[in-house]
Amino acid sequence: MSQYSILTLQDIAKICSQYGLESLTSFSVLSGGSENTNYLVTTKNQRFVLTICEQKTEQSASELAYLLEYLAENEFETSKLIRISADKPISNWKGKPVMLKIFLDGEVIQDLPNPILEAIGEEIGRLHKIEAPGYLPKVMTYGKEYFHEVGAYAAGSPFETWLKEITDYIEPYFSEDLPKSLIHSDIFYSNIVINKAENTVCIMDFEEAANYFRIFDIGMTLVGLCCDGPTLNLSKASNLLKGYQKEIVLTELEKASLQAFTVYAAASMTFWRHRNFNHVNPDPEMFDHYLGLKVIADSVKNMPVSDFLEILN
């Protein structure tokens, strides 16, 4: 992650004083994230994450804060927000929205064991049972509704051709009968905190939450947590779905659409990386970053249906 806002201890102390935090002992930059600058802030008694929202408006940052509070009200474990006052969930630093959250203790594990994957599946099921608040977007900013943008910066390119082929493949699987819910839409291992005993999990970073097809969320999680290199690990995927279906049993239409939506999820993130690093925030070192997810999308798309459906057994 690029560090956009460089703060001194005095800067951080000034921000934290608005939240009633005193006696800061240390601070450091946290890695992770693509649109924020995050600092780990330590006091004598507790640790916090101070987030400078580099690209959010005050409204969008406030809505994220409200969502975190809404999840807490619904007893869903995630990052706990600290309010600046009774009527304002965020503060401001040089025109940028600022959020303060309690630091989540635990560890981030890239190669997750099957029991943890099952536990994550259960958590996603619990999330999907929570009614989506009205302020959540109903389309994904990197979803198929935005795929046409590639024509503005890479018209006639092999990537545009590939994305059109993916769109043609997934389009028949879209139906208004597919259930929608509050979804996270970005569950990769870096957004999962596991306690030291490895018996509880916490999903964090709801930056891309939406009211969208819940099967998209499952597909994205398969991509984010259940792939070994370019290949979907069927055993991992099966354990994740086993946990999910303890909370929500997939409909027959969702089962029939899962492979296509897993391809869609991988292609969506491929598109985001391609657009962001080749156009929005050009970075020569990241120009080819999208290729890893493109390979996964192709691999799942080319998998025999009978093999893919084994994850539902």
C-alpha positions as CSV (number, residue, x, y, z in Angstrom):
1,M,0.0,0.0,0.0
2,S,1.2,3.5,-0.8
3,Q,1.2,5.8,2.2
4,Y,-0.6,8.9,1.2
5,S,-0.9,10.9,4.4
6,I,2.3,11.3,6.5
7,L,1.4,12.1,10.0
8,T,3.7,13.0,13.0
9,L,3.0,12.0,16.6
10,Q,1.7,15.5,17.2
11,D,-0.7,15.2,14.3
12,I,-2.0,11.8,15.5
13,A,-2.3,13.1,19.1
14,K,-4.3,16.1,17.9
15,I,-6.7,13.8,15.9
16,C,-7.0,11.3,18.8
17,S,-7.7,14.0,21.3
18,Q,-11.1,14.6,19.5
19,Y,-11.9,11.0,20.6
20,G,-10.8,11.5,24.1
21,L,-7.6,9.4,23.7
22,E,-4.7,10.7,25.7
23,S,-1.2,9.4,26.6
24,L,-0.2,8.0,23.2
25,T,2.8,5.8,23.5
26,S,3.6,4.9,19.9
27,F,2.3,4.7,16.3
28,S,3.3,3.0,13.1
29,V,2.0,2.6,9.6
30,L,0.0,-0.5,8.9
31,S,0.2,-2.3,5.5
32,G,-2.8,-3.3,3.6
33,G,-5.6,-1.5,1.8
34,S,-5.5,0.4,-1.5
35,E,-7.5,3.6,-0.8
36,N,-6.6,4.5,2.8
37,T,-3.7,5.3,5.0
38,N,-3.8,3.3,8.2
39,Y,-1.9,3.9,11.4
40,L,-1.6,1.6,14.5
41,V,-2.0,3.9,17.5
42,T,-1.0,2.6,20.9
43,T,-2.0,4.1,24.3
44,K,-1.1,2.9,27.7
45,N,-4.1,0.6,27.8
46,Q,-5.2,-0.2,24.2
47,R,-4.4,-0.3,20.5
48,F,-6.4,1.4,17.8
49,V,-6.4,1.8,14.0
50,L,-6.5,5.3,12.7
51,T,-7.7,5.4,9.1
52,I,-7.3,8.4,6.8
53,C,-9.8,7.9,3.9
54,E,-7.8,9.1,0.9
55,Q,-10.6,8.7,-1.7
56,K,-13.8,8.7,0.2
57,T,-16.3,11.6,0.5
58,E,-17.5,12.5,4.0
59,Q,-20.8,10.9,3.1
60,S,-19.3,7.6,1.9
61,A,-17.0,7.4,5.0
62,S,-19.9,8.1,7.3
63,E,-21.9,5.4,5.6
64,L,-19.1,2.9,6.2
65,A,-19.0,4.0,9.8
66,Y,-22.7,3.6,10.1
67,L,-22.4,0.1,8.6
68,L,-19.8,-1.0,11.2
69,E,-22.2,0.2,14.0
70,Y,-25.1,-1.5,12.3
71,L,-23.2,-4.8,12.2
72,A,-22.4,-4.4,15.9
73,E,-26.0,-3.8,16.6
74,N,-26.8,-7.1,14.8
75,E,-24.1,-8.9,16.9
76,F,-21.8,-9.5,13.9
77,E,-18.2,-9.4,15.0
78,T,-16.0,-7.0,13.1
79,S,-14.0,-3.8,13.6
80,K,-15.5,-1.7,16.4
81,L,-15.9,2.0,15.6
82,I,-15.1,4.8,18.0
83,R,-17.2,7.8,17.6
84,I,-16.0,11.4,17.8
85,S,-19.3,12.5,19.4
86,A,-22.8,11.3,19.9
87,D,-23.9,12.6,16.5
88,K,-20.8,12.2,14.4
89,P,-19.0,8.9,13.7
90,I,-16.0,10.4,11.9
91,S,-13.5,13.2,12.2
92,N,-11.5,15.1,9.6
93,W,-7.8,15.7,8.8
94,K,-6.9,18.3,6.2
95,G,-10.2,17.7,4.3
96,K,-10.0,13.9,4.5
97,P,-12.4,11.8,6.5
98,V,-10.9,10.0,9.4
99,M,-12.1,6.9,11.3
100,L,-10.9,5.4,14.5
101,K,-11.4,1.7,15.3
102,I,-10.3,-0.7,18.0
103,F,-7.4,-2.8,16.8
104,L,-8.4,-6.5,16.2
105,D,-6.0,-8.8,18.0
106,G,-5.1,-12.0,16.1
107,E,-3.3,-13.1,13.0
108,V,-3.7,-13.1,9.3
109,I,-3.1,-16.5,7.7
110,Q,-2.7,-17.0,4.0
111,D,-3.1,-20.8,3.8
112,L,-6.2,-21.4,5.8
113,P,-6.9,-24.9,7.3
114,N,-10.3,-26.5,6.6
115,P,-11.8,-25.9,10.0
116,I,-11.1,-22.2,9.7
117,L,-12.6,-22.1,6.2
118,E,-15.7,-23.8,7.6
119,A,-15.9,-21.2,10.4
120,I,-15.6,-18.4,7.8
121,G,-18.4,-19.9,5.8
122,E,-20.6,-19.8,8.8
123,E,-19.7,-16.1,9.4
124,I,-20.6,-15.3,5.8
125,G,-23.9,-17.0,6.3
126,R,-24.6,-15.0,9.4
127,L,-23.7,-11.8,7.5
128,H,-26.1,-12.7,4.7
129,K,-29.0,-13.0,7.2
130,I,-28.7,-9.4,8.2
131,E,-31.0,-7.1,6.4
132,A,-29.1,-4.7,4.0
133,P,-29.4,-1.0,5.1
134,G,-30.8,1.2,2.4
135,Y,-27.7,3.3,1.9
136,L,-25.6,0.4,0.5
137,P,-25.0,0.4,-3.2
138,K,-26.9,-2.1,-5.4
139,V,-24.1,-2.5,-7.9
140,M,-20.4,-3.3,-7.6
141,T,-18.0,-0.5,-8.6
142,Y,-15.9,-3.3,-10.3
143,G,-18.9,-5.3,-11.4
144,K,-20.1,-6.0,-14.9
145,E,-22.0,-2.7,-14.9
146,Y,-18.7,-1.0,-15.3
147,F,-16.9,-3.4,-17.6
148,H,-17.6,-1.1,-20.5
149,E,-15.1,1.4,-19.1
150,V,-12.2,-0.7,-20.5
151,G,-13.3,0.6,-23.9
152,A,-12.3,4.1,-22.9
153,Y,-8.7,3.3,-22.0
154,A,-7.9,-0.1,-23.7
155,A,-10.2,-0.2,-26.7
156,G,-9.4,-3.1,-29.1
157,S,-7.0,-4.6,-26.6
158,P,-6.8,-8.4,-25.9
159,F,-8.1,-7.6,-22.4
160,E,-11.2,-5.9,-23.7
161,T,-11.8,-9.0,-25.9
162,W,-11.3,-11.3,-22.9
163,L,-13.7,-9.3,-20.7
164,K,-16.3,-9.4,-23.4
165,E,-16.0,-13.2,-23.6
166,I,-16.4,-13.4,-19.8
167,T,-19.5,-11.2,-20.0
168,D,-21.1,-13.4,-22.6
169,Y,-20.3,-16.5,-20.5
170,I,-21.8,-15.1,-17.2
171,E,-24.8,-13.2,-18.6
172,P,-27.2,-16.2,-18.9
173,Y,-26.8,-16.9,-15.2
174,F,-28.2,-13.6,-14.0
175,S,-31.7,-13.7,-12.7
176,E,-33.7,-11.5,-10.3
177,D,-34.7,-14.8,-8.6
178,L,-31.2,-15.1,-7.3
179,P,-31.3,-13.9,-3.6
180,K,-29.6,-10.6,-2.7
181,S,-28.3,-9.6,0.7
182,L,-25.8,-7.5,2.5
183,I,-22.5,-8.8,1.1
184,H,-18.8,-8.0,1.9
185,S,-17.6,-8.7,-1.7
186,D,-13.9,-8.6,-0.9
187,I,-13.2,-11.6,1.4
188,F,-9.5,-12.3,0.8
189,Y,-7.2,-13.8,3.5
190,S,-5.9,-10.3,4.3
191,N,-9.4,-9.3,5.5
192,I,-9.7,-12.2,8.0
193,V,-8.4,-12.0,11.5
194,I,-8.0,-15.3,13.4
195,N,-7.5,-15.5,17.1
196,K,-4.3,-17.1,18.5
197,A,-6.2,-20.3,19.4
198,E,-7.4,-20.5,15.8
199,N,-11.0,-21.2,16.9
200,T,-12.7,-17.9,16.0
201,V,-12.6,-15.7,13.0
202,C,-13.4,-12.0,12.4
203,I,-14.2,-10.6,8.9
204,M,-13.1,-6.9,8.6
205,D,-12.7,-4.1,6.0
206,F,-16.3,-3.6,4.7
207,E,-15.2,-0.9,2.2
208,E,-16.9,-2.7,-0.7
209,A,-20.0,-3.8,1.0
210,A,-23.2,-3.8,-1.1
211,N,-26.7,-5.1,-1.4
212,Y,-26.0,-7.6,-4.2
213,F,-26.3,-11.2,-5.1
214,R,-25.1,-13.3,-2.2
215,I,-23.8,-16.0,-4.6
216,F,-21.3,-13.3,-5.8
217,D,-20.0,-13.0,-2.3
218,I,-19.5,-16.8,-2.1
219,G,-17.8,-16.8,-5.5
220,M,-15.4,-14.0,-4.4
221,T,-14.6,-15.9,-1.2
222,L,-13.8,-19.0,-3.1
223,V,-11.4,-17.0,-5.2
224,G,-10.0,-15.2,-2.2
225,L,-9.5,-18.1,0.1
226,C,-9.8,-21.4,-1.7
227,C,-7.3,-21.2,-4.6
228,D,-3.9,-22.9,-4.7
229,G,-2.1,-20.8,-7.3
230,P,-4.3,-20.7,-10.4
231,T,-6.5,-23.6,-9.4
232,L,-9.5,-23.8,-7.2
233,N,-8.9,-26.2,-4.3
234,L,-12.1,-28.3,-4.2
235,S,-11.5,-29.5,-0.7
236,K,-11.1,-26.0,0.6
237,A,-14.1,-24.8,-1.3
238,S,-16.2,-27.7,0.0
239,N,-15.4,-26.9,3.6
240,L,-16.2,-23.2,3.1
241,L,-19.6,-24.1,1.7
242,K,-20.2,-26.7,4.4
243,G,-19.9,-23.9,7.0
244,Y,-22.1,-21.5,4.9
245,Q,-24.9,-24.0,4.6
246,K,-25.0,-24.5,8.3
247,E,-26.6,-21.0,8.2
248,I,-28.1,-20.7,4.8
249,V,-29.0,-23.5,2.4
250,L,-28.2,-22.5,-1.2
251,T,-31.2,-22.5,-3.5
252,E,-31.1,-24.7,-6.6
253,L,-30.7,-21.6,-8.8
254,E,-27.7,-20.5,-6.7
255,K,-26.1,-23.9,-7.0
256,A,-26.5,-23.8,-10.8
257,S,-25.0,-20.3,-10.9
258,L,-22.1,-20.7,-8.5
259,Q,-19.5,-21.7,-11.1
260,A,-20.4,-18.7,-13.3
261,F,-20.4,-16.3,-10.4
262,T,-17.1,-17.6,-9.2
263,V,-15.7,-16.8,-12.7
264,Y,-17.5,-13.4,-12.5
265,A,-16.0,-12.6,-9.1
266,A,-12.5,-13.4,-10.3
267,A,-13.0,-11.4,-13.5
268,S,-14.4,-8.5,-11.5
269,M,-11.2,-8.3,-9.4
270,T,-9.1,-8.8,-12.6
271,F,-10.9,-5.8,-14.1
272,W,-10.4,-3.7,-11.0
273,R,-6.7,-4.4,-11.0
274,H,-6.3,-3.8,-14.7
275,R,-8.3,-0.5,-14.6
276,N,-6.7,0.8,-11.4
277,F,-3.0,0.0,-12.2
278,N,-3.1,0.6,-15.9
279,H,-5.4,3.6,-16.0
280,V,-6.7,5.2,-12.8
281,N,-3.4,5.0,-10.8
282,P,-0.8,3.9,-13.4
283,D,2.0,1.9,-11.9
284,P,4.5,0.2,-14.2
285,E,5.4,-2.3,-11.5
286,M,1.8,-3.3,-11.2
287,F,0.7,-3.3,-14.9
288,D,0.6,-7.1,-15.0
289,H,-0.9,-7.5,-11.5
290,Y,-4.2,-8.5,-13.0
291,L,-2.9,-11.6,-14.7
292,G,-2.9,-13.8,-11.6
293,L,-6.7,-13.4,-11.1
294,K,-7.3,-13.7,-14.9
295,V,-5.7,-17.1,-14.8
296,I,-8.0,-18.1,-11.9
297,A,-11.1,-16.9,-13.8
298,D,-10.1,-18.9,-16.9
299,S,-9.3,-22.0,-14.8
300,V,-12.7,-22.0,-13.1
301,K,-14.5,-21.2,-16.4
302,N,-12.8,-24.2,-18.1
303,M,-13.4,-26.6,-15.2
304,P,-15.9,-29.4,-16.1
305,V,-19.2,-28.7,-14.4
306,S,-19.3,-32.1,-12.8
307,D,-15.9,-31.5,-11.2
308,F,-17.0,-28.0,-9.9
309,L,-20.2,-29.3,-8.4
310,E,-18.2,-31.7,-6.2
311,I,-17.8,-28.7,-3.8
312,L,-21.5,-28.8,-3.1
313,N,-21.4,-32.5,-1.9
